[in-house]
Amino acid sequence: MPTCHWHKLAPPAEDTRPETWMLLLPLTRGILRSFVLSLPLLTWNQLTQQTVPPLAQHQRVSLLSEPSDEPKKFDPSFKGPIANRSCTDIICCLIFFVAILGYFAVGIIAWTHGDPRKVIYPTDSHGEFCGQVGSRNEHKPFLFYFNILKCANPLVLLEFQCPTTQTCVSKCPERFDSFITTHAQLIVKPERWKYYTQFCKPGFNDSTKTPVQVFRDGDCPAFITPSKPFTRRCFPDLKIDKGVVKVANKTTFNGEDGGAVNVTSLLEGAKGANIVLDARQVAMKIFEDYTKSWYWILIGMSIALVVSLLFVILLRFIAAFMVWLTILLVIAVLGYGIYHCYTEYAQLKGVSGSEVTISDLGFQTDLRVYLHLRQTWLAFLIILAILEVIIILMLIFLRERILIAIALLKEASKAVGCIMSTLAYPIITFVLLLLCVAYWGVTAVFLSTSGKPVYKVFANEGTCNYSMKTCNPKTFNVSNVIKQCPEAQCLFAFYGGESYYHRYLILFQFYNVFLFFWLTNFIIALGQVTLAGAFASYYWAFNKPADVPACPVFSSMGRALRYHTGSLAFGSLLLAIVQVIRVILEYIDQKVKGAKNKLAQFILSCLKCCFWCLEKFLKFLNRNAYIMVAIYGKNFCTSAKNAFFLLMRNIIRVVVLDQVTDFLLFLGKMLIVGGVGVFGFFFFTNQIVLFEDKAPTLNYYWVPLLTLIVGSYLVAHGFFSVYAMCVDTLFLCFCEDLERNDGSPERPYYTSPELRDILYKKEYDSPQTPQMREE
């Protein structure tokens, strides 16, 4: 009986279109068909095993074949990745190299104008750095606020600058004192005058000035309080004693006008100054934590490296045991997590302060504060319970497919074991990504610090029309501003500029971000093509491992760089554009949230969801397109089209096997990352008795912990991505093998009998001869 084919019903109109546009219409039609048919196809084998003849099932699957991409015909000369190939997507390759040259130009411009000292050192009111070697402030590393009470001013939120004079000092004040009292006792206690004037403007020592004149000219602070340095800034040494805020055991002190000021006002001022700190200089504190814990982070990542390597080696010999052990351990860990969260939640019942909500508490740099809230443990409990239920349900409904996926992993293990150098390739990818991230980060820092000091008038907006206007500190005292606004001050506000370069600085930042995404996607694509070419060489070797070519990894990488740089650049460019759009949407979403526009938020949410789905689809399509590029050496569009329709003709296997295998590998990564993360948490919070005296003292323990978790995930992902790429490559090669060959002596299968038994099901895979395909 002849089978039904789409090309006999309706000749394809898109075949006459240019090659680039040939991909669009079939892709759209194929995507819609795959979504519509995916549900019945998932259960097709189970529903038709006893009721529908195999030939009818074959007809059903044949309807998935598209006219524009016929199954591959038998080719006796085909022996795997084609050696005779030519350069592809040359135009995109040229654009890519021009973009890289432009990226280097942006970096040179940024390094010429930027000054990272603006991030490292605090800046006084004159725009000079505190503690900078070789400057007059070399021995004055701390920044002192004349009147920290003004840091509670709303201007702090607008300009991220405290509207009071700031000067560099050698040490922070250690006692209470006021200028009026010190000036009155100048003759009796000259050492008191000398101590006080070190907190005045540099060079001030004019005892003939009255306190009124000193305050008018802003030469000295009206008072000083005991302070301690915090990220090189002097903040009041506030302490809470039985709910009462105190400084040096005092609750009040004499203010600028001689009246009593409550210490809680200092607390508000310190909070305002902390807004500036959080907005501009919190990186210094994080950097300090990294300097104390970097070697422990490396040790933790090394543990993740050893465990991941041991895991993949054991997977080679005892795949079934390792997979089921991973599943059981993940279920056990989640179960213990649910029990622990419930225990903590129950113990906090009735504890004072535990009923405070997370939204009322706000953001706290010490994350341990949240562990004293019942709401935190309730949220953890719900999340873990949902994950536990999802995994258990997936195990119940996918138990048979898991067994098939385990067998597929065994075959992948044979390929990895034959080409052990593939396990080392993620190191090359990691180093390239590290260089890319480092270049992006350094360029971003230099671009953000390439502005010039901008000074603005800080005064009462109600009485001074010049408030927040730019000013020149050198001529400010003789300008009209000081005449009309005697209380006004010309203070350093931020770094910026009005030059041509500074006006277009935002474009340089955008270009830096865009090239960062493009390069990172290109590096990942290079790794995928390299591994795909190596594993394809293994699959299409008839006598394994004797026929596997020498150095398949380096040969595949050489082919990718020599012939297909343009194709890799094209695929990574598409992905980079979508990722940049997602970043822009996130930025707009943050802006719209303040306006509370429900319609705009709804539209943005829809757009974010659509582009998230588009990014996932492009990653899936690119990955399979790169496999076809590695095998056949075609351009990106042709390879993407061929890969897509090949998967559509085998949609049952794609859903049944490929995604289940990815899920099992994901569980393995989560187990390794979770184990290292839990160990890191107990270590950095000093809860391991054996290492209690060796753990570093940190400002934010979550800084090295998050770094360790992310680093461990990248390490584990590097090893498991080799297996994932191996499975995908073997899967596509197997589908090609079934279409090219029929298992006869003249056209034997290249796949192993074990893999053929796994994937080749007679119920829905009717062997097709060339004559049957032509009917």
N, C-alpha and C positions, 0 to 999 in steps of 0.2 A: 504493500500500500504506500503510495507516495506521501511524503510529509508536506506540511503546509509551511511556506516561507513568506515572509513579509515582502521580499523583493518581487515575488510573482503577483502580488496583489496590487502593489503601488510602487512604481519605479521611483527611486529617491531623487528629489529635486535638488538636494544639497550637494550632490556629487559634482555639479558644474560650478560650484562656488569656489572662490580661492581657498587654499588649504587652511588658512587661519580661521575662516568662518565656518569651515566644515565641522568644527568641534562644537559650536554653540547649539545649533538646533538639535542634533542627535543627543547631546548631553541633557538638554532640557527635557526632551521626550523620554530619555532613558531614566532620568531621575524620577519623573512623575510615575512612570510605569513600575519602577522598582518599589516605590512607596506603596502603590496600590496593590501590587502583587506579592509584597513581602510577607504579609500575614498568612495568606493561603499557602504560599510556598514553604513556609516554615513547617507546616504540618502536612505537606503534600505526601511525603513518604509514608507517614503513619496512616493517613487516611486512605491511601490507594494501594497499599501492599496486597490486599486480598480482594479488592473489588474492581480494580481497573487493570487491564492487561498492560504489560510493560510497554508495548508499542504505543498505546494511547498516552501513557505518561511521557514517552519520548516526544510525541507530538506536542504535548503541553509545554515541555521545556523548550522545544524548538521554536515556539512562538516568541521566545525571548531574543532570538537572533535578530540583529539589525541588518538592513540591506547594505549599509555602507561599510560593513566590516565583517566579511565572511570568515569562517574558521580557517585556520592555517592549513594549507595543503602539504602533503608529504614532500620533503626535500631531502634527498639522500646526501647532499653536500653540507647540510646544516649540522654543526657539531658544537653548538653552544654560542657564547658571545662572539660576534662577528669581528674578525681582525681587520678586514678590508672595509674601512669606514672613512667618512669625510667630516669636516667641521660642520656643526649645526648651529642655527640661530646666530649667525655672525653679527648681524646688526645689534642685537641685544648684548653680545659680547663686547662690541666696541663701546656701546653706551655704558656698560658696567665699568670698563677700564677708565673711561672719562670721568665717571662719577667717583671712582676711587681717587683719581688725581685731584678732583675738586675737594674731596674729603681731606686729603693731605694739605691742600691750600688753606682750608678752613682751620685745620690744626695749627698751621704755621702762623696764621693771622691771630688766632686765639693766644698762642704762646708768646707772640710779640706784644700784645696789649694786656694780657691777663697778669694778675699778681695773686697767687694763692695765699700769700701772707694775710690777705684780707679775711680769709677763712680761719687761719691758724691763730692770729693774734687779735686781742681786743683793740678797738680803735677809740681814741679819746675825742674830745670835741673839736680838735684841730685836724682830725683825720690822720693822726700819727699812731703808729703801732706801739703797744705796750710790750716791753721785753724784747724788742727786736735788736739783734746783735748789730753793733756798729752805729746805732742811733743814740740820741740823747736820753732815750727811755730804756736803754739796754738793761739798767739795773732797777727798772721800775716795771715789773711784770704784771702788776694787778691794776684793774680799773676801779676807780672810786667814784661814786655818785654823790654830788654835792647835796642834793635833797632827794632822797629816794622816795619820799612821799609823793612827788610829782610823777613817779612811774605808774601810779594808779590812774593817771590822766587818760581819757579816751584817745588822745593823740597817739598813744602807744599802739593801739589797734590799727590806726590809719597809716602811720609811717614806720612802724616797727622800730621806733627810736624813742628813748626816754627823754622828755623835754626838760632836762636839767644839765648843768655843766658836768662834764665827765673828764677826769684827769688821771694820769698814770702815777701810781705810788709804789714805793718799794715794799710796803707791808700794809695790811689793813689795820684800821683803828682797833685799839685793845681796851678802850675805856670810854665812859661818857664824858663829854666836855662841850662847852659852847664858846663861841668866839667872843661874845660880850664879856663873859667872866674871865677868859684868858687875856683879853686886852686890858681889862681893869687891873689885873695882877701882873702886868708885864714887868714892872720894876721889881716886885717882890719875888716872882717866880719866873725868871727868864727862860728856864729850861722847859717850862710849860708852853711858852710862846714858840719856842723852837720845835717842840713836838707837834704843835697844832699846825704850824705853817707848812709842814711837809704834805698836808692834805689840801693846800691852796693851789692856785695856779702856779706853774713853774716860774721861779724867780721872784715871787712875791715875798717881801720882807719889810713893807712900809708900815712902821708902827705909828706914824703920824696921822694916818687916816683914821677917821672915826668909824665905828661899826656901821653907821648909816651909809657912809661913802663906800665902804667895802662891800656891803650887800648890794648897793646900787650898781657898782661896777662888776659884780660877780667875781670878786677876787678870791673869796674864801667861803666855805660852807658855814651856815649859821650854827650847826651843831655836828658832832660826830658821835657814833654809837659803837659799842663793841661789835665787831664783824669778823667773819671768817671767809677766806677765799673759796669761791665755788666757780669752777671753770674760769679761773683768773679774774673773777669779779668779786668785789667786796659786798657781801650781803649781811644784814643784821643777824647776829647770833641768837636767833629766836629759839626759845624753849617753852614747852608747855608743862606747867606744874599744877596738877589737879584741875585741869581744864582752863587754867589762867595762863595767857601768853605773857612771857617775861623776857627781858633782855638784861643779863647780869643781875638777876634777882630783883629787877625794878619793873614796875608796870607803867610808870609815867616818866617823862623827862621834859626839860625846857626846850621849846621850839624856837623857830626863827624870830618870832615876835616877843619872846620871853615868856609866853604862856605855857601852861602844861599841855603836853601832847600824850595821848594814850599809846601804848606800845602796839596795840592792834592796828593803828594807822601805819606803823612800819610794816606790819604783815601785809596790808593791802598794797603798799608800795613795792614790797618785795615780789608780790604776785605779778604786779605790772611789769617789773623789770624781768621777771621770768618769762613773760610773753615775748619780750625781745630775745631772751636767751633761747627759748624754744624755737623761735622763728629763724634765728640766724646762726646760733653757735652751739646747738645741742650736739652737733657732729663731733665737737672736741671731746665731749664726755664719752661718746661711743668709741672714738678713736683711742682714748685712754684704756677702755675695757679691752679693745683688741690687742693693745701692746702688752697687756697682762695675761691674756688667755690664748694668744695665737697658737702657741705650741700645743696647748691642750686641744684646741680645735683640730689641729693637724693629726694629733694622736687619735682623736675620735673618728676622723675621716679615714685614717689608716685602718682602724678596726673595721669600719664599714667596707673598706677595700678588701681586706682579708676574708671577711664573712661572705661578701658577694662572690669572690673568686672561689671560695670553698663550696658555695652553693651551686654554682654553675658546673664545677667539676663533679660534684656528687650527682647533679642532674644527668650527667653523661652516663652514669652507671646504674643509679637507682632512681630513675625519673618518677615512677609511680609513687614510691615511698616519700620522696621529697615533696611532691605536689600535695599529697594527702596530709603530710605532716604540716606543711605550710597552712593549708586550709584549717586544720584542727587547731593549730597554734593561734591563728588570727581569731577564730571563734572563741578560744579560751581567753585570749588577751582582752577582747571586747567584753566578754562576760565578766571578767574580773574588774574591768573598768566600770561597768554598770554597777556592780556590787560596791566598789569603793566610793563611787559618786553618791549612791544612796546612803551609805554609812555617814559620809561627811554631811550630806544634806540633813539627815536626821539628828546628828550631833549638834548642829548649829541652831536647832530649834530652841527659841527662848533666849539665845545669846544676844546681848545688847549690841545693836548695830548691824546684826546679820540680815535684817529685813530690808536694808537699804537697797534700792534698785541700782543696776549698773548705769542706767541713764542719769540718775541723780548723782552718782559718784563722779561721773565724767572720766576723762582719760587720766590715768596715773602711770608714771614711769616705773614705779615699783609694782609689778604685776601680782606680787604676793598679796596685795591689798584685796584683790578680787576674790582670792581664795577664802576670805572671811565672810563672803556673802552667800546666802542660800540660793539666790537666783543663779549664781555662777554654776554651782554644782547641779542644779536642776537642768540648766541648759546642756551641760556636759552629759548628763544622764539621758536626756531625750535624744541627743545626737547619736550617742553610742548605741542606744536601743534601736534606733532606726537603721543604723548600719548593720547591726546584728541580725535584725529581721530580714533585711534585703539579702544579705549573704546566705542566710539559711534557706530562704525561698529560692534563690538562684541555684543552690546545691540540690534542692529537691527536684526542680524542674529541668535542670541541666545535667543530671547525674550521668546519663548515657553519653552526652556530648563531651563531658569532662573526660570520660574514659578514652574517647577518640582523640581529644586534644592532648592527653598524656602520651598517647602513642605517636602523635605528630611531633611532640617535643623530643621524644626519643630519636626520631629520624633527624631532627634538627641538631641534636647532640652529636650524632655521627658526623654531620657536616662540620660542625664547630671543632670536633675532635680531630678531623682530618686537616682542617686549616686553623690551627691554634693561633696563628698570628692575628686572626680577626679579633681575639680578645684584647690584644694590645692596641688595636686601632682607636678605641675610644679615648686613649691617652692623647693621640694626635688631635682629635676633635676638641678635647678639653683644653689643650694648650692653645689652639687657635681661638677658641671662644674666650679664653682668659685674656689673650692679647687684644681681642676685639673689645671686650668689656673694659679693659684697662685704658685703651686708647679713647673710647667713648667717655669714660669717667674723667680722665685727665682733661680732655678737650672741653667737657661740660664745666669743670671747675674753672678753667682758664677763661672761658667765655663769660661765665657768671661773675668773674672778678676783674673783668676788663674795663669796668667803668672808672670814672674819675670821681673824687670826693665832691659830693653835692651838699651845700650848706643851706639851711632854711631858717627863717625867722620863727622862733617859738615865743608866742605871746598870747594874751587873752584875746580870743577871736571877737568878743563883744566890744572891746574898746580899741583894738588895733586892726586897721585894714590891711596891714602888711603880713599878718599871720600866715605862715606856711609858704611865704614867698622866698625865692632863692636870694641869697645874700653872699657878700664877700667878707670873710672874717677880718681881713687886713684893713679894710676901710669902713667896717661897720660902725665903729665908735664915732666917726665923724660924718656919718650919713644922715639923711633926713629921717630915716626910720627911728633912730635912737632919740631924735628930738620929739617926734610925735608919740613914740611908745617907749618911755624911759625904762620900763620893766622888760622890754624885749631882749632876746638873746639870739645871736647868730651861731647855731650849733651844727655840727656834722649830722646829716640825716641818713644818707645812703650813698652808694656808688652808682653813678649813671653818666649821663653826658648828652649833649645835643649835636654831636658831630655826625657826619654821614655814616660812619661806622656804627655808632651807637644807635642810630635810628633803625638800622636794619639788623641789629643784633639778634632780634627774635627769629629772623629768617635763618641765621647761622645756627641757632639752637635747634630749630626745626630740622634743618638739613643734617645736623649731627644725630638727631634721634632717628630720622628716616634711614640714613646710611647704616646706623647701628642695627636696625631691624633687617635691612637688606643683607648685610654681611653675615650676621648670625644665621639667617636662614640659608644663605649660600654655603656656609661651613657645614651646617647640618645636612644639606642636600649633597654636598661632596662626600660626606661619610656614608650616606644612604646608597649613592651610586657605587661607591667603592666596594662596600660590603655586598651589594646585590650582584655586581660583576664577579666577585670571588665565589659566592655561593652558586651562581648560575654555572660557573666553570665546573664546580663540583657535580652539580646535577646532570649536566650534559656530558659528563665523562662516562662512557659505557662500562669500562672496567674500573671500578672505584677500589682503591685510590690510585691505581697505577696510571690511569689516563688523566688524572688531575694535573694541569700545567704547573710548572714551578713558579713560586712567588706569585700566586694569584691575586693577593691583595695589592701589591705594588704595581702589577700589570694593570689591574682594573683602575687604580688611582691614576696611573699614567694616561690611560685611554680617556678617562673623564676630563682631566686637565687639558689634554692636547686637543681633543675633538669636541668636547661638550661643555666647555665653560659657558658658552652662550645659552645653552638649554638650561643649565643650572641657574644662571643669572635670571632667566626669564621666569622660571617657576618660583624662585625666591622673591622676585620683584612683585609678582601677583600677591604673594602672601604678605610681604612687607607693606604694600598699599592698604590691605585690609586691616592689618595690625595698627598702622598709624591712624586710620579712620576710627578704630576702636578707642585709641588713646584720646583722640580729639573729642569723641562722644563722651568719654568719661570726664574730661575736663569741662565740657559744656554742662554735663549733668550736675557736677559740683556747683557750678554757677547758678543753675536753675533752681536747685534745692533751696537756696536762700530766698528766691522770689516766691516760692510756694505756688507755682503755677501747675495745677494738676494736669492740664491738657499737654503742656510741654513735657512734663515728666513722663506721661503715658507714651507720647510719641518717641521720646528718647529711649524709653525702656524697650519699645518695639524695635527700634533701630539697633540697639545694643544686642538684642536677642538675635535679630536677623544676621548681623555681621559676625556674631559668635558662631552661629551655624555655618555661615559661609566660610569662616576660617577653618572650622573642623573639616568641612567637605574638601576644601583646597588642600589641607594637609594629607587627607586620605588619597585624594587624586594625585597629588605630587609624588607621594611615596611610591605608588604603583607605576606612575609614569617614569620615574627614575629607574625602576627595575627594567622597564622596556627599553629605556635609553641605554642602559648597561648591556643589554642582550643584543639589540638590533642596531643601535647607533643611529636612530632616527631623531628628527627634531622634537621639541617638547610637545607641540600640539598633536602631531601624529602619534607620538608615544602615549600621550594622555588619552587620546581617543581609543587607541588599540587596547590599552589597559582597561579602560572603562567598560568597553563592550565585551572584553574577555571575562571580566568579573560579572557582567550582566548575564552572560551565557552560563555562568556557574554560580548564580546568586544563592542557590541553596547551600552550597559548600561555604560560601563567604560568610553567611549569617551563622551557619551551624558550627563551623570550626574556627575561622579566623578570629572572631570576636571573643569566643570562649578562651582561646589560647592567650589573647591579650589580657583577659581578665585574670587568668591564673598567674601570668607574669607580673601583673600589677599587685596581686596579693603578696607575691614574693618580695617585691620592692618595699611594700608597706610594712612587711614584717621586719625587714632589716632596718629600715629608717625608724620605725617605731621603737625597736629595741635599743638602737643607739641613742635616740632622742630621750627615752626614759632614763637611761644610764647617765646621759649628759645633764638632765634636770636634777637628779639626786646629787651629782658631783658638784655642779656649780652652785647649788643651794646648801652645800656643806652637810648633806644628810647621809653621806657614806663615811662611817667611822674610820675605815682603813685609810682614806685619803683626806680626812678632815683638815689636817695641818698642811696639806699640799695644795688645796683648792685656792685659787686667787681671790682676793677681795675685790669685788666688782661694784660699779655704780648701778648697772642694769644687767642682771644675770641673764635676762632673755636675749641680750645682744649676741653673746657667743653661742647661746643655745639655739637660736634661730639659724645662725650661721652654720652651726654643726648639722642641724636637721636638713637645711637646704643642700649643704655640701655632701652629706651622706646620700641624699636622694639623687644628686647628680652622679655620684660614684656608682650607686646601685643601678641607676638608669643606664649608665654607660655600658655595664656588663649585660643587663637584661635587654637593652636595645639591640645588641648583637643577635640574641636569640630571636627577638621579634622580627628583625630584618631577615633572618634566616628562614623563619617560618613563612613570611610573606613571599620571599623569593622562591622557595621550594613549591609553595602553593601555586603561584603563577606559572612556574615552569611545568608543574604537573598538569595544569589545565592545557597548556600548549602541547604537552606530550600526548595527551589523549586525543587532541585534534589532529596532530601530525601523524600519529602512528596507531596501529590496531593490534599490536601484540603478536603479529605473525613473524616468522623467521626473517622475512624480507623487510618488515617494518616493526622491529621490536621496540618495546617501551624502554625508556632510559631510567624510569623510576625503579626503585627497589621493590621486590614483591611485598614487603611489609607495608610500605607507604601506599602501594596500589590497593592492598586489602583494606587499608584505612579509608581511603577517599573514593575508590572506584566501586560504586554500588550498582549492581545489575538492575535494581528496581527502577533507577532513573537514569542510568548511563548505558544506553544501547550502543554498542560499538558500531561506528559508522565507517563504511568503506567509501572511497571516493565516488563510486557509482551511486550509493545511497544519497550522498550529499548533492549530487547533480540532478537527482530526480525531483 
